[in-house]
Amino acid sequence: MSKRTLRRAAERAARKSAKQTIHPPITGKKITSEKTLAATASAHTYDPNYVFQDDPDPADSAEPPIDRAAINRANAQKSTGPVTSQGKLICSQNAVKHGLTGNTVLLDSDDTEAYQQRLDAHVTQFKPVTFEERRLVQSIHDSAWRLDRILNHESTIYAVGRMELQFCFGQAAEELRKSFIELEILERNGKKLRNLHIQEARLQRQRAKDIAALKQLIQERNAQEKQERQAKTQEKTVAEPAKAAPQHPECLSFRPSIEPTQSDGSVLENSRTTRTAPLHPDPNLLREGSKNHETEQN
């Protein structure tokens, strides 16, 4: 027994003895006859002014009240739980049974490196950008990791059962013997296997739901990025000035001049003429220029 149990037992014994002191038990033979009761009542006359001097004062004999809150506070200081970080980490895993639910995904027996490699593969596959997309990728990966754990648990249950029943059903044929062993394992571990199947169906639904939500987010993000690119292209097109269309030499009001040269091939000074075509040439001038050009050619 613990010290706390012994202390409470002593307190109960003390309270019981105090009550017996205040109200002592009646000793002697029990009064069962009505004549005896009548004789006893007639022997003692009632006096309202009589005061019993031998009776103790109830206020003096009452035990002090017990401060239960103070006792609980004192007991709480004796057991405050783990203090070190390692102890707290160990106690945090007390409620973990199979790791298929809750916030604990990685168990002590899991391979951390393999977990990270598979997570990187999921990130490479879906290419998340936003916070919500990364959260869905993490949920998809955790569901897949737990589904693999369910398969390991189920295979382990059957492996342990085969080891325990390897010497059973020896009189049956070999094929029937294996069937009998599988049936016996199923009957012994039916509850565990049903729970694993329930968790497997739940995780499969959750994973399919997360994949559909992730694809919807990626599709919406791609559509939004496409609209933004189109809007930027339109703004750039409007901002650029319109380029002037090139003009053909025949549309100009003059013929390209031929610069006179000397015998040594140098151009004569002040002989280069430069003319510029108006932005909007006169149609009459264009007709006259074309007639002059035809006359010179003839």
NURO-556664 format. One record per residue (C-alpha): residue in three letters; x, y, z. Coordinates in nm, 2 decimals. Layout:
ALA  X  Y  Z $
...
% end
This chain:
MET  0.00  0.00  0.00 $
SER  0.12  0.35  -0.07 $
LYS  0.18  0.62  0.19 $
ARG  -0.12  0.81  0.07 $
THR  -0.35  0.51  0.13 $
LEU  -0.21  0.45  0.48 $
ARG  -0.25  0.81  0.57 $
ARG  -0.61  0.82  0.47 $
ALA  -0.68  0.49  0.66 $
ALA  -0.53  0.65  0.97 $
GLU  -0.75  0.96  0.92 $
ARG  -1.06  0.75  0.89 $
ALA  -0.97  0.55  1.21 $
ALA  -0.91  0.87  1.40 $
ARG  -1.25  1.01  1.30 $
LYS  -1.42  0.69  1.40 $
SER  -1.26  0.69  1.74 $
ALA  -1.36  1.05  1.80 $
LYS  -1.72  0.97  1.72 $
GLN  -1.72  0.68  1.96 $
THR  -1.58  0.91  2.23 $
ILE  -1.86  1.16  2.19 $
HIS  -2.14  0.90  2.15 $
PRO  -2.02  0.58  2.34 $
PRO  -2.19  0.26  2.24 $
ILE  -2.47  0.12  2.46 $
THR  -2.35  -0.18  2.65 $
GLY  -2.55  -0.45  2.84 $
LYS  -2.86  -0.65  2.75 $
LYS  -3.11  -0.52  2.49 $
ILE  -3.45  -0.41  2.62 $
THR  -3.70  -0.62  2.44 $
SER  -4.00  -0.64  2.68 $
GLU  -4.27  -0.37  2.69 $
LYS  -4.31  -0.41  3.06 $
THR  -3.94  -0.34  3.11 $
LEU  -3.96  -0.03  2.90 $
ALA  -4.26  0.10  3.10 $
ALA  -4.08  0.04  3.43 $
THR  -3.77  0.22  3.30 $
ALA  -3.98  0.52  3.19 $
SER  -4.16  0.54  3.52 $
ALA  -3.84  0.53  3.73 $
HIS  -3.71  0.85  3.58 $
THR  -3.92  1.16  3.61 $
TYR  -3.89  1.45  3.37 $
ASP  -3.74  1.77  3.52 $
PRO  -3.72  2.06  3.28 $
ASN  -3.47  2.25  3.51 $
TYR  -3.23  1.96  3.54 $
VAL  -2.89  2.01  3.38 $
PHE  -2.66  1.72  3.30 $
GLN  -2.33  1.83  3.44 $
ASP  -2.14  1.52  3.31 $
ASP  -2.22  1.57  2.94 $
PRO  -1.93  1.72  2.75 $
ASP  -1.98  2.04  2.55 $
PRO  -2.03  1.95  2.18 $
ALA  -1.84  2.26  2.07 $
ASP  -1.53  2.15  2.27 $
SER  -1.54  1.79  2.15 $
ALA  -1.59  1.86  1.78 $
GLU  -1.29  1.78  1.56 $
PRO  -1.15  2.06  1.35 $
PRO  -1.26  2.07  0.98 $
ILE  -1.03  1.90  0.73 $
ASP  -0.89  2.13  0.46 $
ARG  -0.92  1.89  0.17 $
ALA  -0.79  2.15  -0.08 $
ALA  -0.46  2.19  0.11 $
ILE  -0.42  1.82  0.13 $
ASN  -0.47  1.78  -0.24 $
ARG  -0.22  2.06  -0.31 $
ALA  0.04  1.88  -0.09 $
ASN  -0.03  1.55  -0.26 $
ALA  0.00  1.71  -0.61 $
GLN  0.36  1.82  -0.53 $
LYS  0.46  1.46  -0.48 $
SER  0.38  1.35  -0.84 $
THR  0.43  1.63  -1.10 $
GLY  0.51  1.41  -1.39 $
PRO  0.82  1.40  -1.61 $
VAL  1.06  1.70  -1.58 $
THR  1.32  1.64  -1.84 $
SER  1.26  1.68  -2.21 $
GLN  1.34  1.31  -2.27 $
GLY  1.09  1.20  -2.01 $
LYS  0.82  1.43  -2.16 $
LEU  0.89  1.29  -2.50 $
ILE  0.84  0.93  -2.38 $
CYS  0.52  1.02  -2.19 $
SER  0.38  1.19  -2.50 $
GLN  0.38  0.85  -2.67 $
ASN  0.19  0.67  -2.40 $
ALA  -0.15  0.69  -2.58 $
VAL  -0.01  0.58  -2.92 $
LYS  -0.13  0.23  -3.01 $
HIS  -0.09  0.18  -3.38 $
GLY  -0.01  0.53  -3.52 $
LEU  -0.30  0.53  -3.78 $
THR  -0.47  0.82  -3.62 $
GLY  -0.38  1.14  -3.44 $
ASN  -0.09  1.38  -3.50 $
THR  0.19  1.11  -3.46 $
VAL  0.29  0.99  -3.81 $
LEU  0.64  0.86  -3.75 $
LEU  0.69  0.59  -3.49 $
ASP  1.02  0.49  -3.33 $
SER  1.04  0.18  -3.56 $
ASP  0.99  0.39  -3.88 $
ASP  1.27  0.48  -4.12 $
THR  1.30  0.86  -4.12 $
GLU  1.51  0.87  -4.44 $
ALA  1.26  0.66  -4.64 $
TYR  0.98  0.89  -4.51 $
GLN  1.17  1.20  -4.64 $
GLN  1.25  1.04  -4.97 $
ARG  0.89  0.96  -5.04 $
LEU  0.78  1.31  -4.94 $
ASP  1.03  1.46  -5.18 $
ALA  0.89  1.23  -5.45 $
HIS  0.53  1.36  -5.38 $
VAL  0.66  1.72  -5.40 $
THR  0.83  1.65  -5.73 $
GLN  0.51  1.49  -5.87 $
PHE  0.26  1.76  -5.77 $
LYS  0.49  2.07  -5.76 $
PRO  0.30  2.26  -5.49 $
VAL  0.34  2.64  -5.48 $
THR  0.10  2.78  -5.22 $
PHE  0.07  2.69  -4.85 $
GLU  -0.26  2.51  -4.91 $
GLU  -0.11  2.30  -5.19 $
ARG  0.19  2.20  -4.97 $
ARG  -0.04  2.11  -4.68 $
LEU  -0.24  1.88  -4.91 $
VAL  0.07  1.72  -5.05 $
GLN  0.18  1.65  -4.69 $
SER  -0.16  1.49  -4.61 $
ILE  -0.15  1.28  -4.92 $
HIS  0.20  1.15  -4.83 $
ASP  0.10  1.08  -4.46 $
SER  -0.21  0.88  -4.58 $
ALA  0.01  0.67  -4.81 $
TRP  0.26  0.61  -4.54 $
ARG  -0.01  0.49  -4.30 $
LEU  -0.17  0.27  -4.56 $
ASP  0.17  0.09  -4.60 $
ARG  0.18  0.05  -4.22 $
ILE  -0.16  -0.12  -4.22 $
LEU  -0.03  -0.38  -4.47 $
ASN  0.27  -0.44  -4.24 $
HIS  0.04  -0.48  -3.94 $
GLU  -0.18  -0.73  -4.12 $
SER  0.11  -0.94  -4.25 $
THR  0.27  -0.93  -3.90 $
ILE  -0.06  -1.06  -3.74 $
TYR  -0.07  -1.35  -3.98 $
ALA  0.30  -1.43  -3.94 $
VAL  0.27  -1.44  -3.56 $
GLY  -0.04  -1.66  -3.58 $
ARG  0.13  -1.91  -3.81 $
MET  0.42  -1.94  -3.57 $
GLU  0.19  -2.00  -3.28 $
LEU  -0.02  -2.26  -3.46 $
GLN  0.26  -2.43  -3.66 $
PHE  0.21  -2.76  -3.46 $
CYS  -0.17  -2.75  -3.46 $
PHE  -0.40  -2.95  -3.69 $
GLY  -0.14  -3.21  -3.75 $
GLN  -0.39  -3.48  -3.84 $
ALA  -0.54  -3.29  -4.13 $
ALA  -0.40  -3.28  -4.48 $
GLU  -0.14  -3.01  -4.56 $
GLU  -0.38  -2.80  -4.78 $
LEU  -0.66  -2.83  -4.52 $
ARG  -0.41  -2.76  -4.24 $
LYS  -0.31  -2.43  -4.39 $
SER  -0.68  -2.33  -4.43 $
PHE  -0.75  -2.43  -4.07 $
ILE  -0.46  -2.22  -3.95 $
GLU  -0.57  -1.91  -4.15 $
LEU  -0.92  -1.95  -4.01 $
GLU  -0.80  -1.98  -3.65 $
ILE  -0.58  -1.67  -3.69 $
LEU  -0.88  -1.48  -3.83 $
GLU  -1.10  -1.59  -3.53 $
ARG  -0.84  -1.50  -3.27 $
ASN  -0.75  -1.16  -3.42 $
GLY  -1.09  -1.07  -3.58 $
LYS  -1.12  -0.74  -3.39 $
LYS  -0.77  -0.62  -3.48 $
LEU  -0.82  -0.70  -3.84 $
ARG  -1.16  -0.53  -3.86 $
ASN  -1.01  -0.22  -3.71 $
LEU  -0.73  -0.22  -3.96 $
HIS  -0.98  -0.26  -4.25 $
ILE  -1.18  0.03  -4.12 $
GLN  -0.88  0.25  -4.09 $
GLU  -0.76  0.15  -4.44 $
ALA  -1.10  0.25  -4.60 $
ARG  -1.09  0.58  -4.41 $
LEU  -0.74  0.66  -4.52 $
GLN  -0.81  0.57  -4.89 $
ARG  -1.11  0.81  -4.89 $
GLN  -0.91  1.08  -4.73 $
ARG  -0.62  1.04  -4.98 $
ALA  -0.86  1.05  -5.28 $
LYS  -1.03  1.36  -5.14 $
ASP  -0.70  1.54  -5.09 $
ILE  -0.58  1.45  -5.44 $
ALA  -0.90  1.59  -5.60 $
ALA  -0.87  1.91  -5.39 $
LEU  -0.51  1.95  -5.49 $
LYS  -0.58  1.91  -5.86 $
GLN  -0.86  2.16  -5.83 $
LEU  -0.63  2.42  -5.67 $
ILE  -0.35  2.36  -5.93 $
GLN  -0.60  2.40  -6.21 $
GLU  -0.74  2.73  -6.06 $
ARG  -0.39  2.86  -6.01 $
ASN  -0.28  2.78  -6.37 $
ALA  -0.60  2.95  -6.51 $
GLN  -0.53  3.26  -6.30 $
GLU  -0.17  3.28  -6.41 $
LYS  -0.28  3.25  -6.77 $
GLN  -0.52  3.53  -6.73 $
GLU  -0.25  3.75  -6.58 $
ARG  -0.01  3.68  -6.86 $
GLN  -0.28  3.77  -7.12 $
ALA  -0.36  4.09  -6.94 $
LYS  0.01  4.19  -6.93 $
THR  0.04  4.11  -7.30 $
GLN  -0.26  4.33  -7.38 $
GLU  -0.12  4.62  -7.17 $
LYS  0.22  4.59  -7.34 $
THR  0.05  4.60  -7.69 $
VAL  -0.15  4.91  -7.60 $
ALA  0.15  5.09  -7.45 $
GLU  0.38  5.04  -7.76 $
PRO  0.34  5.32  -8.03 $
ALA  0.21  5.22  -8.37 $
LYS  0.49  5.18  -8.62 $
ALA  0.46  5.37  -8.95 $
ALA  0.41  5.16  -9.26 $
PRO  0.71  5.17  -9.50 $
GLN  0.66  5.38  -9.82 $
HIS  0.76  5.26  -10.17 $
PRO  1.00  5.48  -10.37 $
GLU  0.74  5.51  -10.65 $
CYS  0.49  5.67  -10.41 $
LEU  0.73  5.96  -10.35 $
SER  0.71  6.29  -10.54 $
PHE  1.07  6.27  -10.67 $
ARG  1.30  6.03  -10.84 $
PRO  1.62  5.92  -10.66 $
SER  1.90  6.16  -10.77 $
ILE  2.22  6.04  -10.93 $
GLU  2.52  6.21  -10.77 $
PRO  2.77  6.33  -11.04 $
THR  3.13  6.21  -11.00 $
GLN  3.46  6.32  -11.13 $
SER  3.70  6.11  -11.33 $
ASP  3.87  5.99  -11.02 $
GLY  3.54  5.87  -10.87 $
SER  3.50  6.15  -10.61 $
VAL  3.16  6.31  -10.57 $
LEU  3.14  6.68  -10.67 $
GLU  3.09  6.92  -10.39 $
ASN  2.75  7.07  -10.34 $
SER  2.61  6.83  -10.60 $
ARG  2.42  6.60  -10.35 $
THR  2.06  6.69  -10.33 $
THR  1.84  6.57  -10.05 $
ARG  1.47  6.56  -10.07 $
THR  1.22  6.44  -9.82 $
ALA  0.88  6.31  -9.90 $
PRO  0.59  6.46  -9.72 $
LEU  0.40  6.24  -9.48 $
HIS  0.09  6.28  -9.69 $
PRO  0.19  6.34  -10.06 $
ASP  -0.05  6.52  -10.29 $
PRO  -0.21  6.29  -10.55 $
ASN  -0.17  6.55  -10.83 $
LEU  0.20  6.57  -10.76 $
LEU  0.22  6.19  -10.77 $
ARG  0.06  6.18  -11.11 $
GLU  0.29  6.45  -11.25 $
GLY  0.60  6.28  -11.11 $
SER  0.50  5.95  -11.28 $
LYS  0.44  6.12  -11.62 $
ASN  0.78  6.29  -11.61 $
HIS  0.94  5.96  -11.52 $
GLU  0.77  5.79  -11.82 $
THR  0.88  6.08  -12.06 $
GLU  1.24  6.05  -11.95 $
GLN  1.24  5.68  -12.01 $
ASN  1.10  5.72  -12.36 $
% end
